[in-house]
Amino acid sequence: MYRELVKGMCAELEEALLGIDEARLDGLVEALLGAKRIFVAGAGRTGLLMKSMAMTLAQCGLPVEAVGEVTTHAIREGDLLVIGSASGSTKTMRLFAETARAYGAGLALITTHERSAVADISGHVLVMHSRSDTDSTRPSVNLMGNGYLHQLNLLVDLVIAGIMEKTGVTEEQMLNLHANLE
């Protein structure tokens, strides 16, 4: 049973990741590199993965903050808010998006829905074609939207690979910025 599940999960991941629009992915990388500061946000399990993204972006030497932390600064013009939301309609993420826009910040969304409240006001929308926990119309071997979460985790690696290629930052340099108070 488990081997068949693994095969199904891997097949879904491969199909979804190969289905990502490379121009949009490159646009997200460029937006990250062009931002004065990067802010990341997500709710629930997605929020945890967005914080993981923040950590890896910081290891690339980029100025990044996770929304909601006690040390998070105010967002301003020239900054970029990257939201992870499978539905693109999570109420708190909508509020964050609207606030970021009101302060002149750029907005990027990583989602499973091309059209949503957050997508409609985002400058960059990266769509991953997977079933989310709010969308049971797409069959999946991944339960409760976990396919989106697996894809999001791997998408971070794709984003980092793009940043490394464009900036020349090496894995050794990133390791030098890895947390040492562990």
Buried (B, 14 or more C-beta within 10 A) or exposed (E): EEEEEEEEBEEBBEEBBEEBEEEBBEBBBBBBBEBEBBBBBBBBBBBBBBBBBBBBBBBBBBEBBBBBEEEEEEBEEEBBBBBBBBBBBBEBBBEBBEBBBEEEBBBBBBBBBEEBBBBEBBBBBBBBBBBBBBBEEEEBBBEBBBBBBBBBBBBBEBBBEBBBEEBEBEEEBBEEBEEEEE
